[in-house]
Amino acid sequence: MSDRHLQPLLHDLVGVLHAPTSALAEATGQIRPRGVQGVFHADARVLSRAELRVDGREPEALTRGTAGPHGARFVALARWLGDPTPDPTVRIDRIRRVEAYGLAEEVRVSSTASAPVRATVSVDLGCDLAPIELVKSGGSGVPQQVHLDPQGRLRWAADGITVTVTAEDATVDATGERAGSPRLSWPVALAPGETVTLRWRLAVTDPKAVVAAPPAGPDWAVPGVRADDRRLVRLLDRSLADLHGLRLADPAHPGDVYLGAGVPWFLTLFGRDSLWAARMMLPLGTELAAGTLRTLARRQGSRLDPDSGEAPGKILHELRRHEFVPGGELRLPPAYYGTVDATMLWVVLLHDAWRWGLDPAQVEPLLPHLEAALGWLGDHADADGDGFVEYLDTTGHGLANQGWKDSGDAVRHRDGRLARPPIALAEVQGYAYQAAVNGADLLDAFGRPGADRWRGYADRLAARFRAAFWVDGRYGPQPALALDRDKRPVDSLTSNIGHLLGTGLLSDAESAQVAALLGTEAMAGGFGLRTMSTDDAGFSPLSYHCGTVWTHDTAIALGGLARAGHRDTALRLADGLLGAAEAFDYRLPELYGGDDRDTLGRPVPYPAACHPQAWSAAAAVLLLQAGVGLYPDVPNGRVELRPLAGPELGALRVDGLRVAGAPVEVVVDGAGRPTVTGLPTGLTLAAPQVPAPRTPAEAPARR
């Protein structure tokens, strides 16, 4: 039997982050030279081992917790030391804090024994400088030989990366057999009631990295939240801390901040992910959106290059230091444009940021990039001229699927057959419609030509979509997932249709039907929205894109449902996300299993899910926005309030949201009646929409 190179499991590892550096360890705090454990900087593993021992024995792990936004604390016992009683008397606290360009660790040894305690504490280190794609494919690098300088500093260096470790008052053994696994050691003598703190530090120098730490932030407001459902407060607190850790910048333009997609595989610029996350964060200010838009605009496509997928006006998919080869036939160039949706999402983010109050002086310089993006939509997005936006990898080594569900088996017919490319995805047509209309609005507002062309494009696309995509399904009419090579509808029922809500592509009646479909047990019976209906042959609760629940996907559908007034389904999805948040210690992962809620009473982890991840963490802000229902249109002087909070979700008060840079407070009482204060002068509040009262039996219990 041949060995498989499997992607390492992530679900039970403890991640600590301060981009572009992250650390992944066992629940005990140990970093062992296996799997994806280690300290990573940008796209390289700069430490592959950090194993703590006391007198050559591993302490017994007790618990763990956070230590600030970029730290973790691991508590263990050395029960063989101290008093021979049932109560432990020697405790070890290991406090790890990640910094933008390194890591600092403290080891605190405490004794409550009645007599002095003596021991030797050691930390064994290792470094393989493995590229992230090698780790992702289940491989590992060759242990690097360490250099010990006269000052007692350990140093590894290769490929332009230099890793240095220093340790206060430690004895360093890095010779002979220890050249590949150096050891730091400290003799410890503890009087009764005494604590000793030992320290070591790692620093990284990486001038070739394509990402950098931005200046101190954050680049958004931190709201004050009071909620009857306290899960929402806990989720938001943890999510904002994780988002702060995911902040990145272009080394040449450190002032323009964006969010790295996720730890560990995607801690870099990802067009789709960074755009969605910035869009979800708009209720907290427009600075992040502006930085994301400018960063991607600087790398907007300018030529036709089939190998990278670049085309004039197209927005980047992902950025790496070097060619990304994670295994199999996939081989992506450092700047890869193989995404069908990022260009339209860039247009929509620019428009939405403008509506939230982005200064026109910041919008104006981006208008040539808007026109180029629309040019890509009109000239390059429809290769076969059928009027739909589609994708096809012509190289054989790029992504076969180029929507957000980009795994090779993501696009399946109802009977389980794989769809053949080129593929026209349903949600991508919604994005195209919205980008055309939003782009036209921006062109008109800033006195630039071409708006009529794009409104006409949108009208024609809507008519074509209505004729080609709607099929008969088990629960009535439904939009197909996609059209395949032969223009046949890919007739499985999937979460993709939730992204159509709010794009303008659907009529009110069609939106209501989509809401009904999303609310079926087959789609919403787990802790959120399943990516594929349980009725479809391709469904599996742990299939990456055909049955799992993705946090951001659920939040996007929830947001569209809430704004359109489809409360019941929106509330069901909200409760699913909050239940999942509780199970995952309020750090919602990239995705998790699509099992029924009563299978285990908690969501099943997806073993390779990124956590933290930008659009999963930012989903908490989208959920908060849906709760208060704040929808501003600053250029047109209007604000709408359509709260999801109220009888079912509970009362909600949020202070410190941002509209046109001004702090705004929204309060929704237990009956769903909203009030808003602090709106900038010139904005008119539309009559709030208050939910109809429900009987106590209809209202779910709150926590």
LOFILUM-211848 format. One record per residue (C-alpha): x, y, z; residue number from 1. Coordinates in Angstrom, 2 decimals. Layout:
% residues N
        px        py        pz     k
         X         Y         Z   NUM
...
% end
This chain:
% residues 703
        px        py        pz     k
      0.00      0.00      0.00     1
      1.47      3.35     -1.04     2
      1.81      6.18      1.46     3
     -0.46      9.15      1.02     4
      0.71     12.69      1.56     5
     -2.23     14.06      3.51     6
     -2.91     17.64      4.50     7
     -2.19     17.93      8.25     8
     -5.07     18.22     10.69     9
     -5.66     21.58     12.35    10
     -8.81     21.31     14.41    11
     -7.20     20.49     17.78    12
     -4.21     22.84     17.53    13
     -3.94     26.10     19.45    14
     -3.21     29.07     17.22    15
     -1.66     32.37     18.27    16
     -1.35     35.17     15.74    17
      0.13     38.57     15.04    18
      0.42     38.73     11.27    19
      2.58     38.00      9.44    20
      3.68     35.61     12.23    21
      1.63     32.77     13.69    22
      2.22     29.79     15.97    23
      0.39     26.46     16.04    24
      0.86     24.07     18.95    25
     -0.72     21.12     20.68    26
     -3.25     21.80     23.42    27
     -0.38     21.15     25.86    28
      1.63     24.04     24.38    29
      4.24     21.73     22.91    30
      5.40     22.38     19.35    31
      6.54     19.10     17.88    32
      8.25     18.47     14.52    33
      5.21     16.95     12.85    34
      2.15     18.02     10.90    35
      1.54     21.74     10.77    36
      2.87     22.52     14.22    37
      5.38     25.34     14.33    38
      5.96     29.06     14.13    39
      5.29     30.50     10.68    40
      6.34     33.84      9.26    41
      4.55     34.83      6.05    42
      4.80     31.62      3.99    43
      7.68     29.80      5.74    44
      7.95     27.75      8.93    45
     10.63     29.46     10.99    46
     10.46     27.14     14.01    47
      9.41     23.51     13.79    48
     10.03     22.46     17.39    49
      9.72     23.91     20.90    50
      9.33     21.10     23.44    51
      9.40     21.91     27.15    52
     10.60     19.43     29.76    53
     11.34     19.46     33.47    54
     14.11     17.10     34.52    55
     13.75     15.45     31.13    56
     10.03     14.73     31.63    57
      7.07     16.41     30.01    58
      4.78     18.19     32.48    59
      1.20     16.96     32.67    60
     -1.11     19.37     30.84    61
     -3.96     20.83     32.87    62
     -5.64     23.61     30.85    63
     -5.08     26.49     28.48    64
     -6.51     29.93     27.74    65
     -5.80     33.21     26.02    66
     -3.15     35.68     27.14    67
     -4.21     38.88     25.42    68
     -5.09     39.22     21.73    69
     -1.83     37.66     20.53    70
     -1.08     35.16     23.26    71
     -1.91     31.84     24.86    72
     -1.28     30.43     28.32    73
     -0.73     26.73     28.96    74
     -0.91     25.36     32.51    75
      0.75     22.07     33.48    76
      1.91     20.20     36.57    77
      5.17     18.52     37.62    78
      3.62     16.13     40.12    79
      6.83     14.20     40.68    80
      8.27     17.32     42.35    81
      7.29     18.88     45.66    82
      5.24     17.38     48.46    83
      4.08     13.74     48.19    84
      0.42     14.67     48.67    85
     -2.67     14.32     46.48    86
     -2.56     18.07     45.84    87
      0.00     19.18     43.23    88
      2.57     21.62     44.57    89
      4.69     22.47     41.49    90
      3.00     24.19     38.60    91
      4.29     25.36     35.20    92
      2.65     28.24     33.31    93
      3.86     28.62     29.75    94
      2.89     32.01     28.29    95
      3.42     32.42     24.58    96
      3.02     35.78     22.84    97
      3.41     36.18     19.09    98
      4.80     39.42     17.72    99
      4.75     40.67     14.16   100
      8.31     39.51     13.57   101
      8.81     36.84     16.19   102
      7.67     35.21     19.38   103
      8.36     35.61     23.10   104
      7.76     32.90     25.67   105
      7.81     32.90     29.46   106
      7.95     29.74     31.55   107
      6.83     30.34     35.13   108
      7.61     27.60     37.62   109
      5.77     27.98     40.93   110
      6.04     25.96     44.11   111
      3.76     25.69     47.12   112
      5.75     22.75     48.49   113
      6.81     22.75     52.13   114
     10.48     22.23     51.25   115
     12.83     23.64     48.59   116
     12.47     22.26     45.07   117
     15.29     21.83     42.57   118
     14.89     20.97     38.90   119
     16.20     21.63     35.42   120
     13.87     23.18     32.84   121
     14.75     22.70     29.19   122
     13.33     23.67     25.80   123
     14.39     21.72     22.70   124
     14.20     23.73     19.48   125
     14.28     22.95     15.79   126
     13.96     24.79     12.48   127
     13.28     23.41      9.00   128
     12.35     26.61      7.11   129
      9.77     24.60      5.18   130
      7.62     26.56      2.72   131
      3.93     26.59      3.64   132
      2.86     24.64      0.55   133
      5.19     21.76      1.51   134
      3.64     21.63      4.98   135
      0.14     21.83      3.49   136
      0.82     18.82      1.31   137
      1.86     16.75      4.34   138
      5.60     17.15      3.90   139
      8.30     18.65      6.08   140
     11.60     20.35      5.53   141
     15.08     19.11      6.38   142
     16.17     20.13      9.91   143
     18.51     23.07      9.56   144
     21.87     23.16     11.30   145
     22.09     25.94     13.86   146
     24.88     28.46     14.31   147
     25.80     29.53     17.85   148
     27.46     32.92     17.99   149
     29.82     34.14     20.73   150
     26.94     35.96     22.47   151
     25.06     32.67     22.91   152
     22.46     33.42     20.24   153
     21.11     30.64     18.06   154
     20.77     31.45     14.37   155
     19.33     29.64     11.35   156
     19.47     31.15      7.86   157
     18.41     30.09      4.36   158
     16.70     31.61      1.30   159
     17.06     35.12      2.68   160
     15.29     34.30      5.98   161
     17.21     34.63      9.25   162
     15.82     33.21     12.50   163
     17.43     34.14     15.80   164
     16.72     32.78     19.30   165
     17.94     34.38     22.50   166
     17.37     33.11     26.04   167
     18.00     34.96     29.29   168
     20.41     33.15     31.65   169
     20.07     29.87     29.77   170
     22.72     27.30     29.04   171
     22.75     26.62     25.30   172
     23.75     23.24     23.88   173
     24.07     23.38     20.09   174
     27.08     21.23     19.30   175
     27.48     17.69     18.07   176
     24.16     15.85     18.02   177
     22.46     19.05     19.20   178
     23.39     21.03     16.06   179
     20.02     20.15     14.52   180
     18.01     20.31     17.77   181
     19.59     22.84     20.13   182
     18.57     22.85     23.79   183
     18.03     25.74     26.17   184
     18.23     24.81     29.84   185
     17.89     26.54     33.17   186
     18.61     25.15     36.66   187
     15.78     26.12     38.98   188
     15.82     26.31     42.79   189
     12.50     27.25     44.42   190
     11.92     28.10     48.04   191
      8.42     27.39     49.43   192
      5.95     29.83     47.86   193
      8.45     31.05     45.24   194
      8.00     31.54     41.47   195
     10.80     31.66     38.91   196
     10.28     33.07     35.41   197
     12.39     31.87     32.49   198
     12.37     33.64     29.13   199
     13.35     33.00     25.54   200
     12.62     34.92     22.35   201
     12.55     34.27     18.61   202
     13.09     36.99     15.98   203
     12.68     36.76     12.20   204
     14.28     38.84      9.47   205
     12.64     38.22      6.10   206
     13.28     40.99      3.54   207
     11.83     38.94      0.65   208
      8.37     38.54      2.22   209
      5.53     39.93      0.11   210
      3.52     40.86      3.21   211
      4.38     43.01      6.21   212
      2.99     44.09      9.53   213
      1.14     47.40      9.27   214
      1.48     50.26     11.76   215
     -0.30     49.91     15.08   216
     -4.06     49.78     14.73   217
     -6.75     48.68     14.58   218
     -8.18     50.28     11.48   219
    -11.76     50.12     12.71   220
    -13.88     51.16     15.66   221
    -14.35     48.78     18.57   222
    -18.04     49.05     19.49   223
    -19.56     48.67     22.89   224
    -22.23     45.95     22.79   225
    -24.89     44.92     25.26   226
    -27.09     42.02     24.22   227
    -29.65     39.75     25.81   228
    -27.95     36.92     23.93   229
    -24.50     37.11     25.49   230
    -23.07     34.73     22.92   231
    -23.06     37.61     20.44   232
    -20.91     39.76     22.73   233
    -18.40     36.97     23.32   234
    -18.23     36.15     19.64   235
    -17.63     39.77     18.67   236
    -14.91     40.26     21.28   237
    -12.97     37.19     20.17   238
    -13.48     37.94     16.49   239
    -12.20     41.52     16.72   240
     -9.11     40.31     18.57   241
     -8.46     37.76     15.82   242
     -9.06     40.33     13.09   243
     -6.51     42.62     14.71   244
     -4.04     39.76     14.48   245
     -4.81     39.22     10.78   246
     -3.96     42.79      9.71   247
     -1.38     42.92      6.92   248
      0.11     45.46      4.53   249
      2.17     45.63      1.36   250
      5.81     46.27      2.44   251
      5.98     49.16     -0.04   252
      2.70     50.72      1.18   253
      2.43     49.96      4.91   254
     -0.36     52.48      5.45   255
     -2.87     50.51      3.37   256
     -4.10     47.76      5.65   257
     -5.99     44.65      4.55   258
     -6.81     41.33      6.19   259
     -4.83     38.17      5.49   260
     -7.21     35.36      4.64   261
     -6.40     32.87      7.39   262
     -3.99     30.79      9.48   263
     -1.98     28.89      8.50   264
     -2.37     28.32      4.76   265
     -3.63     31.70      3.59   266
     -1.90     34.39      5.65   267
     -1.43     36.63      2.64   268
     -3.41     38.85      0.27   269
     -6.42     36.99     -1.14   270
     -8.66     39.05     -3.40   271
    -12.00     37.39     -2.67   272
    -11.40     36.78      1.04   273
     -9.90     40.17      1.80   274
    -12.71     41.94     -0.10   275
    -15.52     40.05      1.63   276
    -13.96     40.57      5.04   277
    -13.53     44.32      4.45   278
    -17.14     44.55      3.26   279
    -18.40     42.83      6.39   280
    -16.37     45.27      8.50   281
    -17.92     48.44      7.02   282
    -20.18     49.09     10.05   283
    -16.98     49.77     12.02   284
    -15.51     52.25      9.54   285
    -14.29     52.55      5.95   286
    -10.52     52.62      6.55   287
    -10.02     48.88      6.10   288
    -12.09     48.90      2.91   289
    -10.05     51.77      1.49   290
     -6.76     50.04      2.25   291
     -7.97     46.78      0.72   292
     -9.25     48.50     -2.41   293
     -6.01     50.41     -2.96   294
     -3.81     47.37     -2.31   295
     -5.66     45.28     -4.88   296
     -5.92     48.17     -7.35   297
     -2.12     48.43     -7.45   298
     -1.98     44.81     -8.63   299
     -4.94     45.00    -11.01   300
     -4.35     43.05    -14.21   301
     -2.98     44.91    -17.21   302
     -2.25     42.18    -19.78   303
     -3.46     38.81    -21.00   304
     -1.48     35.97    -19.44   305
     -3.12     32.52    -19.51   306
     -0.51     31.05    -17.15   307
     -1.37     33.40    -14.28   308
     -4.97     34.07    -15.33   309
     -4.22     37.79    -15.57   310
     -6.35     39.95    -17.83   311
     -6.75     43.73    -18.17   312
     -8.83     45.06    -15.29   313
     -8.93     41.75    -13.40   314
     -8.40     41.65     -9.62   315
     -5.81     39.32     -8.09   316
     -6.73     36.02     -6.44   317
     -3.67     35.40     -4.25   318
     -0.12     36.61     -3.72   319
      2.85     34.47     -2.70   320
      6.61     34.84     -2.32   321
      7.23     32.21     -5.00   322
      5.38     29.64     -7.07   323
      2.82     27.82     -4.92   324
      2.94     24.04     -5.47   325
      0.94     22.30     -2.73   326
      0.88     18.92     -4.46   327
     -0.82     17.13     -7.33   328
     -1.11     19.05    -10.57   329
     -1.74     22.41     -8.91   330
      0.99     24.96     -9.61   331
      0.18     28.62     -9.12   332
      2.47     31.52    -10.01   333
      3.38     34.00     -7.24   334
      0.74     36.50     -8.42   335
     -2.26     34.41     -9.45   336
     -5.48     35.79    -10.94   337
     -7.54     32.59    -11.15   338
    -10.71     33.93     -9.57   339
    -13.96     34.64    -11.39   340
    -15.53     36.85     -8.72   341
    -12.91     39.10     -7.07   342
    -13.12     41.76     -9.78   343
    -16.85     42.25     -9.28   344
    -16.50     42.08     -5.49   345
    -13.93     44.89     -5.72   346
    -16.50     47.08     -7.51   347
    -19.18     46.23     -4.96   348
    -16.88     47.01     -2.02   349
    -16.00     50.40     -3.51   350
    -19.68     51.17     -3.90   351
    -20.63     49.95     -0.41   352
    -17.78     51.86      1.23   353
    -18.97     54.99     -0.58   354
    -22.49     54.42      0.77   355
    -21.11     54.03      4.30   356
    -19.40     57.40      3.90   357
    -15.97     56.83      2.38   358
    -14.65     60.30      1.56   359
    -15.16     61.11     -2.16   360
    -11.54     62.24     -2.18   361
    -10.59     58.60     -1.56   362
    -13.11     57.26     -4.07   363
    -12.01     59.53     -6.93   364
     -8.49     58.07     -7.45   365
    -10.00     54.58     -7.65   366
    -12.43     55.39    -10.47   367
     -9.98     54.48    -13.28   368
     -9.62     51.08    -11.60   369
    -13.42     50.84    -11.44   370
    -13.64     51.49    -15.16   371
    -10.94     48.88    -15.80   372
    -12.78     46.34    -13.66   373
    -16.01     46.97    -15.57   374
    -13.99     46.65    -18.76   375
    -12.90     43.17    -17.69   376
    -16.54     42.30    -17.02   377
    -17.55     43.43    -20.49   378
    -14.55     42.25    -22.51   379
    -13.03     39.18    -20.83   380
    -15.49     37.60    -18.36   381
    -17.66     35.88    -20.99   382
    -15.29     33.84    -23.12   383
    -17.96     32.07    -25.20   384
    -20.29     35.03    -25.65   385
    -23.40     33.44    -24.11   386
    -24.01     36.45    -21.88   387
    -22.90     34.82    -18.60   388
    -19.71     35.20    -16.59   389
    -17.80     31.92    -16.56   390
    -14.38     30.46    -15.88   391
    -12.12     27.86    -17.46   392
     -8.55     26.99    -16.49   393
     -6.74     26.46    -19.77   394
     -3.33     25.68    -18.27   395
     -3.99     22.34    -16.56   396
     -2.16     23.50    -13.43   397
     -4.45     26.27    -12.15   398
     -7.63     26.07    -10.11   399
    -10.23     24.00    -11.92   400
    -13.01     25.81    -10.04   401
    -12.59     29.55     -9.59   402
    -15.56     30.64     -7.51   403
    -15.41     30.68     -3.74   404
    -16.10     26.93     -3.79   405
    -12.82     26.21     -5.52   406
    -12.18     22.54     -4.73   407
    -12.10     20.19     -7.68   408
    -15.39     18.44     -6.80   409
    -17.35     21.51     -5.71   410
    -19.70     21.81     -8.70   411
    -21.95     18.73     -8.88   412
    -25.27     17.90    -10.45   413
    -28.11     16.60     -8.28   414
    -27.12     13.02     -9.10   415
    -23.54     13.62     -7.99   416
    -21.93     13.97    -11.42   417
    -19.19     16.57    -11.70   418
    -20.01     19.50    -13.95   419
    -17.66     20.04    -16.86   420
    -16.11     23.47    -17.48   421
    -16.47     26.18    -18.53   422
    -18.71     26.87    -15.53   423
    -21.08     29.81    -15.03   424
    -21.90     29.96    -11.30   425
    -25.22     31.31    -10.06   426
    -23.82     33.66     -7.43   427
    -21.28     35.04     -9.90   428
    -24.13     36.24    -12.11   429
    -25.54     38.00     -9.05   430
    -22.18     39.64     -8.38   431
    -21.98     40.70    -12.04   432
    -25.45     42.24    -11.93   433
    -24.65     44.09     -8.71   434
    -21.25     45.29     -9.94   435
    -22.82     46.64    -13.15   436
    -25.54     48.55    -11.27   437
    -23.18     49.73     -8.51   438
    -20.58     50.74    -11.06   439
    -23.18     52.72    -13.00   440
    -24.19     54.56     -9.83   441
    -20.58     55.51     -9.14   442
    -19.98     56.65    -12.71   443
    -23.06     58.88    -12.57   444
    -22.21     60.29     -9.16   445
    -18.71     61.29    -10.22   446
    -19.68     62.60    -13.65   447
    -18.05     59.86    -15.72   448
    -19.56     58.30    -18.84   449
    -20.78     54.76    -19.37   450
    -23.52     54.29    -16.78   451
    -26.23     53.48    -19.32   452
    -24.12     50.71    -20.81   453
    -23.85     48.94    -17.46   454
    -27.49     49.33    -16.51   455
    -28.39     47.80    -19.86   456
    -25.92     44.99    -19.22   457
    -27.58     44.30    -15.86   458
    -31.09     44.23    -17.36   459
    -30.07     41.75    -20.03   460
    -28.24     39.54    -17.54   461
    -31.30     39.39    -15.26   462
    -33.51     38.28    -18.14   463
    -31.03     35.63    -19.26   464
    -30.58     34.34    -15.72   465
    -34.33     34.01    -15.21   466
    -34.64     32.00    -18.42   467
    -31.61     29.72    -18.00   468
    -30.96     29.13    -14.28   469
    -34.32     28.40    -12.67   470
    -35.11     24.67    -12.47   471
    -37.67     22.48    -10.73   472
    -36.44     21.07     -7.46   473
    -37.74     19.00     -4.58   474
    -38.99     22.12     -2.79   475
    -40.27     23.96     -5.85   476
    -38.47     26.24     -8.28   477
    -34.82     26.91     -7.45   478
    -31.83     28.63     -9.05   479
    -29.36     26.04    -10.30   480
    -25.87     26.04     -8.84   481
    -24.40     26.74    -12.28   482
    -24.51     26.12    -16.00   483
    -22.02     23.56    -17.28   484
    -20.08     23.30    -20.54   485
    -23.18     22.33    -22.48   486
    -25.26     25.11    -20.87   487
    -27.20     22.57    -18.84   488
    -28.26     23.65    -15.36   489
    -26.26     22.05    -12.56   490
    -29.40     21.27    -10.61   491
    -28.15     20.61     -7.07   492
    -29.50     22.77     -4.25   493
    -26.62     24.66     -2.66   494
    -25.83     27.63     -0.47   495
    -24.60     29.58     -3.49   496
    -28.13     30.83     -4.07   497
    -27.99     32.68     -0.74   498
    -25.44     35.04     -2.26   499
    -28.04     36.18     -4.79   500
    -30.05     37.92     -2.06   501
    -29.41     41.64     -2.06   502
    -27.66     41.70     -5.43   503
    -30.79     42.97     -7.23   504
    -30.80     40.06     -9.67   505
    -33.91     38.48     -8.11   506
    -37.46     39.79     -7.94   507
    -39.18     39.99     -4.55   508
    -41.05     36.78     -5.26   509
    -37.85     35.01     -6.32   510
    -36.08     36.23     -3.18   511
    -38.92     34.84     -1.07   512
    -38.56     31.47     -2.79   513
    -34.80     31.46     -2.20   514
    -35.44     32.26      1.47   515
    -37.84     29.31      1.69   516
    -35.27     27.01      0.10   517
    -32.52     28.13      2.46   518
    -34.80     27.53      5.43   519
    -35.51     23.88      4.63   520
    -34.24     21.22      7.00   521
    -32.06     19.91      4.19   522
    -30.17     23.23      4.06   523
    -30.49     24.72      7.56   524
    -30.68     21.62      9.73   525
    -27.12     21.95     10.98   526
    -25.32     24.73     12.83   527
    -25.78     27.19      9.99   528
    -26.29     26.86      6.25   529
    -25.07     23.69      4.57   530
    -23.12     24.18      1.37   531
    -25.20     21.45     -0.27   532
    -28.63     20.01      0.47   533
    -28.78     16.65      2.24   534
    -31.07     15.51     -0.60   535
    -28.30     15.75     -3.21   536
    -26.20     12.72     -4.10   537
    -22.95     14.63     -3.64   538
    -23.75     15.57     -0.04   539
    -21.38     14.59      2.74   540
    -21.29     16.42      6.09   541
    -17.50     16.64      5.92   542
    -17.17     17.40      2.21   543
    -15.22     20.64      1.87   544
    -17.80     22.31     -0.38   545
    -20.59     19.75     -0.65   546
    -22.15     19.51      2.78   547
    -20.12     21.36      5.39   548
    -21.16     24.69      6.91   549
    -18.96     27.70      6.14   550
    -19.17     30.58      8.58   551
    -18.90     33.38      6.04   552
    -21.30     31.69      3.62   553
    -23.94     31.39      6.34   554
    -23.39     35.00      7.38   555
    -23.73     36.30      3.81   556
    -27.03     34.48      3.35   557
    -28.18     35.61      6.81   558
    -27.38     39.23      5.98   559
    -29.33     39.08      2.72   560
    -32.29     37.41      4.40   561
    -32.37     39.93      7.26   562
    -32.25     42.97      5.02   563
    -35.00     41.56      2.76   564
    -37.24     40.90      5.77   565
    -37.10     37.09      5.78   566
    -36.77     36.92      9.56   567
    -37.54     33.28     10.26   568
    -34.76     31.85      8.12   569
    -32.34     34.61      9.11   570
    -32.98     33.91     12.80   571
    -32.51     30.20     12.30   572
    -29.13     30.75     10.67   573
    -28.15     33.26     13.35   574
    -28.94     30.76     16.07   575
    -26.89     28.14     14.23   576
    -23.86     30.44     14.05   577
    -24.15     31.42     17.71   578
    -24.46     27.79     18.74   579
    -21.36     26.94     16.72   580
    -19.51     29.91     18.22   581
    -20.24     28.63     21.70   582
    -18.90     25.18     20.79   583
    -15.69     26.56     19.28   584
    -14.82     28.88     22.21   585
    -16.14     31.83     20.16   586
    -13.45     31.49     17.48   587
    -15.59     30.45     14.52   588
    -13.45     28.37     12.13   589
    -13.40     28.57      8.36   590
    -15.88     25.69      8.15   591
    -17.25     22.77     10.16   592
    -19.35     19.67      9.64   593
    -22.87     19.82      8.24   594
    -24.30     17.14     10.54   595
    -27.79     17.56     11.99   596
    -27.83     19.52     15.21   597
    -28.99     16.55     17.25   598
    -26.23     14.21     16.01   599
    -23.79     15.30     18.73   600
    -25.44     18.43     20.08   601
    -22.46     20.44     18.83   602
    -20.84     20.93     15.41   603
    -18.27     18.42     14.20   604
    -14.92     20.10     13.46   605
    -13.63     20.05      9.91   606
    -10.10     18.80     10.55   607
     -8.24     21.07      8.12   608
    -10.20     24.29      8.71   609
     -8.28     27.52      9.12   610
     -8.74     29.34     12.40   611
     -8.68     32.22     12.80   612
     -9.86     33.19      9.36   613
    -10.69     36.68      8.15   614
    -14.17     36.29      6.67   615
    -15.20     33.88      9.44   616
    -14.18     36.39     12.13   617
    -15.69     39.32     10.21   618
    -18.97     37.38     10.04   619
    -19.51     38.43     13.66   620
    -19.70     42.06     12.52   621
    -22.15     41.16      9.75   622
    -24.28     39.36     12.34   623
    -24.12     42.44     14.57   624
    -25.17     44.68     11.67   625
    -28.10     42.39     10.87   626
    -29.06     42.51     14.53   627
    -29.37     46.29     14.63   628
    -30.41     46.53     10.96   629
    -28.42     49.67     10.13   630
    -28.18     50.36      6.37   631
    -26.85     53.82      5.44   632
    -26.71     55.49      2.04   633
    -24.64     58.56      2.82   634
    -24.39     59.95     -0.75   635
    -28.19     59.99     -1.03   636
    -28.76     61.17      2.54   637
    -30.75     58.12      3.72   638
    -30.52     55.59      6.53   639
    -32.72     52.52      6.99   640
    -33.29     50.50     10.16   641
    -34.44     46.89      9.73   642
    -33.37     45.10     12.91   643
    -33.22     41.34     13.31   644
    -32.96     41.80     17.07   645
    -36.15     41.86     19.08   646
    -38.54     39.19     20.33   647
    -36.48     36.18     19.21   648
    -32.86     37.36     19.27   649
    -33.38     39.64     22.26   650
    -32.66     43.29     22.91   651
    -29.43     44.72     21.50   652
    -27.53     47.96     22.09   653
    -24.48     48.89     20.05   654
    -22.47     52.06     20.65   655
    -19.65     53.08     18.34   656
    -20.73     52.03     14.88   657
    -19.42     54.38     12.19   658
    -21.42     56.20      9.52   659
    -19.41     58.71      7.48   660
    -16.80     58.55     10.24   661
    -19.24     59.59     12.98   662
    -19.92     57.35     16.01   663
    -23.50     56.10     15.97   664
    -25.51     54.24     18.61   665
    -28.38     51.89     17.76   666
    -30.67     50.44     20.41   667
    -33.21     47.70     19.66   668
    -35.55     46.84     22.51   669
    -37.10     43.48     23.26   670
    -40.03     44.17     20.97   671
    -37.74     45.01     18.03   672
    -38.27     48.79     18.17   673
    -35.05     50.52     17.06   674
    -33.69     53.97     17.83   675
    -30.52     55.55     16.49   676
    -28.51     58.52     17.75   677
    -25.44     60.29     16.44   678
    -26.21     60.25     12.72   679
    -24.30     62.95     10.84   680
    -26.19     66.03      9.76   681
    -27.97     65.65      6.44   682
    -29.02     62.03      6.83   683
    -32.73     61.23      6.93   684
    -33.95     58.18      8.81   685
    -36.58     56.13      7.01   686
    -39.45     54.75      9.07   687
    -38.00     51.74     10.97   688
    -39.39     48.30     10.21   689
    -40.55     46.63     13.43   690
    -41.26     42.86     13.50   691
    -44.76     41.65     14.22   692
    -45.10     40.37     17.79   693
    -44.94     36.63     18.40   694
    -46.45     34.45     21.07   695
    -44.06     33.24     23.81   696
    -44.27     29.71     22.39   697
    -42.89     30.94     19.05   698
    -39.89     32.74     20.52   699
    -36.74     30.63     21.06   700
    -35.01     30.70     24.42   701
    -32.03     33.03     24.79   702
    -28.80     32.53     26.68   703
% end
